[in-house]
Amino acid sequence: MRGDVHRLRAPRDSVGHEQGGTRLAVILQSDDLNLSTVLIAPTSTRAHPYSFRPAITIDGVSTRVMLDQLRAVDRVKAIGERVGRLDRQELDEVRTVLRAVLDIF
């Protein structure tokens, strides 16, 4: 569901600036699309605080949604357990920043 935060099982072959290891990811895709893949944004507690990386809090820990690293992942293979959900304010901020990142107004 859009706004849910799940564990993301990252591929072992990540290279360069791709995030490796197990991370959390925010589901961004519309709930109306029922595809085998889902659009997500990974999170990072150590990411630089750029304007295109809004801060959220999961289980009392501040983390950044890395909207500059969007990806489509397989629902079954890549999406793990649900660990949280963005509150309304966080979801609105992610939406606003995502529009700017994609230049959609």
N, CA, C and O atoms as a DFTB+ gen file, in Angstrom:
420 C
 N C O
     1  1       0.837      -1.169       0.000
     2  2       0.000       0.000       0.000
     3  2       0.892       1.245       0.000
     4  3       1.899       1.287       0.706
     5  1       0.529       2.246      -0.780
     6  2       1.338       3.460      -0.871
     7  2       1.542       4.053       0.529
     8  3       0.597       4.197       1.305
     9  1       2.789       4.390       0.824
    10  2       3.123       4.958       2.124
    11  2       3.581       3.937       3.143
    12  3       4.084       4.304       4.205
    13  1       3.414       2.654       2.833
    14  2       3.914       1.615       3.735
    15  2       5.432       1.542       3.640
    16  3       6.015       1.806       2.589
    17  1       6.059       1.184       4.746
    18  2       7.503       0.996       4.788
    19  2       7.751      -0.497       4.997
    20  3       7.236      -1.104       5.937
    21  1       8.549      -1.072       4.101
    22  2       8.856      -2.504       4.142
    23  2      10.356      -2.712       4.171
    24  3      11.131      -1.842       3.774
    25  1      10.745      -3.870       4.642
    26  2      12.133      -4.280       4.478
    27  2      12.310      -4.575       2.999
    28  3      11.427      -5.153       2.365
    29  1      13.431      -4.183       2.457
    30  2      13.750      -4.407       1.053
    31  2      14.943      -5.335       0.996
    32  3      15.991      -5.059       1.581
    33  1      14.778      -6.418       0.299
    34  2      15.896      -7.333       0.113
    35  2      16.661      -6.888      -1.136
    36  3      16.253      -7.185      -2.259
    37  1      17.763      -6.178      -0.934
    38  2      18.542      -5.617      -2.046
    39  2      19.321      -6.717      -2.752
    40  3      19.707      -7.711      -2.137
    41  1      19.547      -6.534      -4.039
    42  2      20.344      -7.519      -4.776
    43  2      21.782      -7.539      -4.280
    44  3      22.314      -6.519      -3.841
    45  1      22.389      -8.683      -4.351
    46  2      23.782      -8.815      -3.898
    47  2      24.767      -8.184      -4.877
    48  3      25.927      -7.953      -4.536
    49  1      24.305      -7.909      -6.086
    50  2      25.208      -7.395      -7.106
    51  2      25.129      -5.882      -7.269
    52  3      25.430      -5.374      -8.349
    53  1      24.732      -5.144      -6.229
    54  2      24.661      -3.690      -6.331
    55  2      26.068      -3.135      -6.543
    56  3      27.043      -3.635      -5.982
    57  1      26.149      -2.093      -7.365
    58  2      27.442      -1.494      -7.702
    59  2      27.374       0.013      -7.569
    60  3      26.290       0.594      -7.513
    61  1      28.541       0.644      -7.517
    62  2      28.605       2.101      -7.474
    63  2      27.852       2.673      -6.285
    64  3      28.074       2.266      -5.145
    65  1      26.964       3.616      -6.555
    66  2      26.213       4.292      -5.506
    67  2      24.893       3.603      -5.181
    68  3      24.109       4.119      -4.384
    69  1      24.634       2.441      -5.789
    70  2      23.421       1.705      -5.452
    71  2      23.520       1.225      -4.012
    72  3      24.594       0.875      -3.526
    73  1      22.379       1.219      -3.348
    74  2      22.351       0.776      -1.962
    75  2      22.403      -0.744      -1.916
    76  3      21.664      -1.418      -2.634
    77  1      23.262      -1.275      -1.085
    78  2      23.380      -2.714      -0.924
    79  2      22.893      -3.129       0.448
    80  3      22.658      -2.282       1.310
    81  1      22.740      -4.424       0.656
    82  2      22.305      -4.937       1.949
    83  2      20.815      -4.755       2.170
    84  3      20.090      -4.287       1.291
    85  1      20.378      -5.130       3.346
    86  2      18.961      -5.013       3.679
    87  2      18.660      -3.590       4.107
    88  3      19.357      -3.031       4.953
    89  1      17.639      -3.011       3.534
    90  2      17.224      -1.642       3.826
    91  2      15.725      -1.593       3.981
    92  3      15.005      -2.557       3.719
    93  1      15.284      -0.429       4.417
    94  2      13.852      -0.162       4.404
    95  2      13.542       0.585       3.120
    96  3      14.398       1.277       2.568
    97  1      12.314       0.440       2.651
    98  2      11.885       1.128       1.436
    99  2      10.441       1.579       1.602
   100  3       9.631       0.905       2.238
   101  1      10.137       2.728       1.021
   102  2       8.783       3.272       1.038
   103  2       8.118       2.926      -0.288
   104  3       8.683       3.162      -1.356
   105  1       6.927       2.369      -0.213
   106  2       6.170       2.075      -1.428
   107  2       5.547       3.367      -1.932
   108  3       4.865       4.070      -1.186
   109  1       5.786       3.678      -3.212
   110  2       5.306       4.907      -3.815
   111  2       4.189       4.679      -4.828
   112  3       3.436       5.600      -5.145
   113  1       4.085       3.485      -5.319
   114  2       3.147       3.172      -6.396
   115  2       1.700       3.275      -5.953
   116  3       1.367       2.994      -4.801
   117  1       0.853       3.678      -6.871
   118  2      -0.580       3.764      -6.617
   119  2      -1.138       2.414      -6.190
   120  3      -0.740       1.372      -6.711
   121  1      -2.051       2.445      -5.247
   122  2      -2.695       1.216      -4.799
   123  2      -3.574       0.606      -5.896
   124  3      -3.914      -0.576      -5.836
   125  1      -3.938       1.411      -6.894
   126  2      -4.805       0.933      -7.975
   127  2      -4.078       0.035      -8.967
   128  3      -4.712      -0.723      -9.701
   129  1      -2.753       0.116      -8.994
   130  2      -1.981      -0.727      -9.910
   131  2      -1.649      -2.043      -9.224
   132  3      -1.006      -2.064      -8.175
   133  1      -2.081      -3.114      -9.811
   134  2      -1.818      -4.437      -9.254
   135  2      -0.882      -5.171     -10.211
   136  3      -1.302      -6.034     -10.983
   137  1       0.396      -4.803     -10.139
   138  2       1.405      -5.359     -11.026
   139  2       2.313      -6.305     -10.261
   140  3       2.265      -6.367      -9.032
   141  1       3.142      -7.042     -10.991
   142  2       4.096      -7.932     -10.326
   143  2       5.274      -7.144      -9.760
   144  3       6.019      -7.657      -8.924
   145  1       5.446      -5.896     -10.212
   146  2       6.484      -5.035      -9.676
   147  2       5.831      -3.873      -8.930
   148  3       4.647      -3.584      -9.105
   149  1       6.628      -3.221      -8.103
   150  2       6.136      -2.080      -7.335
   151  2       7.231      -1.009      -7.305
   152  3       8.411      -1.333      -7.174
   153  1       6.844       0.253      -7.424
   154  2       7.789       1.363      -7.402
   155  2       8.076       1.740      -5.945
   156  3       7.162       1.990      -5.160
   157  1       9.373       1.774      -5.605
   158  2       9.776       2.061      -4.223
   159  2      10.896       3.102      -4.202
   160  3      11.538       3.378      -5.215
   161  1      11.102       3.662      -3.026
   162  2      12.273       4.504      -2.757
   163  2      12.945       3.937      -1.517
   164  3      12.307       3.818      -0.471
   165  1      14.226       3.584      -1.616
   166  2      14.939       3.082      -0.445
   167  2      15.158       4.203       0.566
   168  3      15.049       5.383       0.231
   169  1      15.461       3.832       1.781
   170  2      15.752       4.810       2.823
   171  2      17.183       4.615       3.311
   172  3      17.799       3.574       3.085
   173  1      17.695       5.642       3.984
   174  2      19.041       5.544       4.549
   175  2      19.142       6.461       5.757
   176  3      18.706       7.611       5.716
   177  1      19.714       5.945       6.818
   178  2      19.947       6.758       8.015
   179  2      21.220       7.587       7.869
   180  3      21.452       8.507       8.653
   181  1      22.045       7.268       6.874
   182  2      23.321       7.978       6.700
   183  2      23.369       8.847       5.453
   184  3      24.413       9.426       5.151
   185  1      22.273       8.950       4.728
   186  2      22.255       9.744       3.492
   187  2      22.426      11.227       3.798
   188  3      21.983      11.712       4.840
   189  1      23.065      11.933       2.889
   190  2      23.202      13.384       3.022
   191  2      21.821      14.027       2.990
   192  3      20.945      13.553       2.266
   193  1      21.607      15.082       3.749
   194  2      20.286      15.706       3.851
   195  2      19.982      16.677       2.702
   196  3      19.844      17.882       2.916
   197  1      19.882      16.141       1.495
   198  2      19.512      16.970       0.347
   199  2      18.009      17.224       0.343
   200  3      17.237      16.494       0.965
   201  1      17.614      18.269      -0.367
   202  2      16.188      18.631      -0.418
   203  2      15.334      17.542      -1.058
   204  3      14.130      17.480      -0.806
   205  1      15.928      16.692      -1.873
   206  2      15.185      15.623      -2.535
   207  2      15.199      14.319      -1.732
   208  3      14.867      13.255      -2.255
   209  1      15.587      14.414      -0.457
   210  2      15.578      13.258       0.448
   211  2      14.847      13.638       1.738
   212  3      15.486      13.942       2.745
   213  1      13.510      13.621       1.711
   214  2      12.762      14.022       2.906
   215  2      13.022      13.086       4.084
   216  3      13.212      11.882       3.911
   217  1      13.026      13.662       5.276
   218  2      13.236      12.886       6.501
   219  2      11.911      12.307       6.978
   220  3      10.873      12.968       6.928
   221  1      11.963      11.070       7.440
   222  2      10.813      10.410       8.067
   223  2      11.317       9.736       9.339
   224  3      12.524       9.630       9.560
   225  1      10.392       9.287      10.166
   226  2      10.761       8.569      11.382
   227  2      10.093       7.197      11.377
   228  3       8.879       7.080      11.216
   229  1      10.909       6.172      11.555
   230  2      10.412       4.793      11.625
   231  2      10.895       4.202      12.939
   232  3      12.099       4.136      13.186
   233  1       9.970       3.775      13.777
   234  2      10.306       3.204      15.093
   235  2      11.243       4.116      15.883
   236  3      12.176       3.644      16.533
   237  1      10.991       5.417      15.823
   238  2      11.772       6.381      16.583
   239  2      13.115       6.728      15.975
   240  3      13.878       7.491      16.569
   241  1      13.423       6.188      14.806
   242  2      14.707       6.445      14.147
   243  2      14.476       7.333      12.929
   244  3      13.645       7.025      12.074
   245  1      15.214       8.430      12.859
   246  2      15.123       9.325      11.707
   247  2      15.884       8.719      10.535
   248  3      17.010       8.245      10.689
   249  1      15.265       8.741       9.375
   250  2      15.876       8.214       8.161
   251  2      15.452       9.097       6.995
   252  3      14.526       9.896       7.133
   253  1      16.100       8.968       5.873
   254  2      15.771       9.777       4.695
   255  2      15.253       8.884       3.576
   256  3      15.781       7.800       3.327
   257  1      14.205       9.363       2.908
   258  2      13.656       8.670       1.748
   259  2      14.460       9.149       0.546
   260  3      14.458      10.338       0.226
   261  1      15.137       8.238      -0.109
   262  2      16.048       8.590      -1.184
   263  2      15.305       8.606      -2.526
   264  3      15.359       7.656      -3.306
   265  1      14.616       9.718      -2.758
   266  2      13.801       9.851      -3.962
   267  2      14.642       9.984      -5.224
   268  3      14.102       9.979      -6.330
   269  1      15.947      10.102      -5.070
   270  2      16.853      10.110      -6.210
   271  2      17.281       8.695      -6.601
   272  3      18.060       8.521      -7.539
   273  1      16.776       7.679      -5.885
   274  2      17.130       6.295      -6.196
   275  2      15.882       5.424      -6.333
   276  3      15.831       4.310      -5.811
   277  1      14.885       5.938      -7.034
   278  2      13.651       5.186      -7.269
   279  2      13.955       3.920      -8.058
   280  3      14.886       3.873      -8.861
   281  1      13.155       2.911      -7.810
   282  2      13.298       1.681      -8.592
   283  2      12.019       0.871      -8.556
   284  3      11.205       0.998      -7.641
   285  1      11.862       0.049      -9.553
   286  2      10.772      -0.920      -9.578
   287  2      11.371      -2.252      -9.151
   288  3      12.406      -2.674      -9.666
   289  1      10.708      -2.910      -8.205
   290  2      11.209      -4.193      -7.713
   291  2      10.097      -5.225      -7.768
   292  3       8.915      -4.881      -7.770
   293  1      10.477      -6.465      -7.813
   294  2       9.525      -7.566      -7.812
   295  2       8.845      -7.634      -6.448
   296  3       9.514      -7.679      -5.415
   297  1       7.522      -7.642      -6.449
   298  2       6.771      -7.676      -5.178
   299  2       7.143      -8.870      -4.311
   300  3       7.280      -8.740      -3.094
   301  1       7.306     -10.021      -4.927
   302  2       7.541     -11.249      -4.159
   303  2       9.003     -11.384      -3.741
   304  3       9.291     -11.705      -2.588
   305  1       9.919     -11.143      -4.664
   306  2      11.337     -11.366      -4.386
   307  2      11.989     -10.265      -3.559
   308  3      12.890     -10.546      -2.770
   309  1      11.553      -9.021      -3.721
   310  2      12.280      -7.901      -3.121
   311  2      11.613      -7.283      -1.902
   312  3      12.294      -6.692      -1.065
   313  1      10.306      -7.405      -1.787
   314  2       9.596      -6.740      -0.691
   315  2       9.448      -7.702       0.482
   316  3       8.861      -8.777       0.356
   317  1       9.989      -7.293       1.618
   318  2       9.902      -8.091       2.834
   319  2       8.763      -7.618       3.726
   320  3       7.779      -7.052       3.252
   321  1       8.911      -7.856       5.006
   322  2       7.856      -7.538       5.960
   323  2       7.594      -6.037       6.075
   324  3       8.491      -5.217       5.883
   325  1       6.364      -5.705       6.389
   326  2       5.976      -4.311       6.625
   327  2       6.436      -3.931       8.026
   328  3       6.182      -4.651       8.992
   329  1       7.124      -2.779       8.128
   330  2       7.651      -2.353       9.422
   331  2       7.096      -1.009       9.872
   332  3       7.389      -0.555      10.978
   333  1       6.300      -0.372       9.025
   334  2       5.746       0.921       9.402
   335  2       4.944       1.545       8.287
   336  3       4.703       0.939       7.244
   337  1       4.538       2.770       8.536
   338  2       3.745       3.522       7.567
   339  2       4.025       5.008       7.767
   340  3       4.134       5.480       8.898
   341  1       4.140       5.740       6.664
   342  2       4.317       7.183       6.760
   343  2       3.045       7.806       7.311
   344  3       1.942       7.370       6.980
   345  1       3.195       8.825       8.152
   346  2       2.001       9.548       8.597
   347  2       1.587      10.506       7.481
   348  3       2.307      10.648       6.493
   349  1       0.462      11.148       7.622
   350  2      -0.094      12.008       6.569
   351  2       0.888      13.116       6.173
   352  3       1.073      13.379       4.985
   353  1       1.506      13.756       7.143
   354  2       2.447      14.836       6.856
   355  2       3.661      14.319       6.078
   356  3       4.090      14.944       5.109
   357  1       4.208      13.189       6.498
   358  2       5.354      12.612       5.796
   359  2       4.986      12.229       4.365
   360  3       5.749      12.485       3.433
   361  1       3.815      11.617       4.193
   362  2       3.373      11.213       2.861
   363  2       3.175      12.424       1.961
   364  3       3.545      12.390       0.787
   365  1       2.599      13.487       2.495
   366  2       2.416      14.710       1.710
   367  2       3.758      15.301       1.297
   368  3       3.908      15.764       0.166
   369  1       4.742      15.290       2.205
   370  2       6.058      15.822       1.868
   371  2       6.735      14.969       0.799
   372  3       7.347      15.502      -0.127
   373  1       6.627      13.649       0.922
   374  2       7.211      12.757      -0.087
   375  2       6.573      13.031      -1.442
   376  3       7.270      13.110      -2.453
   377  1       5.253      13.176      -1.468
   378  2       4.550      13.477      -2.724
   379  2       5.051      14.776      -3.351
   380  3       5.316      14.827      -4.552
   381  1       5.179      15.813      -2.546
   382  2       5.623      17.116      -3.034
   383  2       7.033      17.038      -3.603
   384  3       7.298      17.544      -4.694
   385  1       7.933      16.405      -2.862
   386  2       9.323      16.294      -3.312
   387  2       9.409      15.398      -4.546
   388  3      10.186      15.683      -5.458
   389  1       8.637      14.337      -4.591
   390  2       8.647      13.431      -5.742
   391  2       8.210      14.166      -7.009
   392  3       8.790      13.959      -8.075
   393  1       7.206      15.012      -6.901
   394  2       6.782      15.811      -8.065
   395  2       7.933      16.687      -8.565
   396  3       8.138      16.813      -9.772
   397  1       8.681      17.289      -7.645
   398  2       9.799      18.142      -8.022
   399  2      10.920      17.310      -8.653
   400  3      11.500      17.720      -9.659
   401  1      11.226      16.157      -8.077
   402  2      12.291      15.290      -8.599
   403  2      11.959      14.846     -10.037
   404  3      12.832      14.798     -10.903
   405  1      10.699      14.529     -10.262
   406  2      10.287      14.067     -11.597
   407  2       9.851      15.195     -12.508
   408  3       9.483      14.962     -13.660
   409  1       9.890      16.439     -11.991
   410  2       9.486      17.627     -12.728
   411  2       8.040      17.513     -13.214
   412  3       7.733      17.794     -14.372
   413  1       7.163      17.094     -12.301
   414  2       5.736      16.949     -12.584
   415  2       4.989      17.986     -11.764
   416  3       5.011      17.936     -10.534
   417  1       4.330      18.923     -12.427
   418  2       3.563      19.939     -11.712
   419  2       2.181      20.061     -12.256
   420  3       1.395      20.874     -11.769
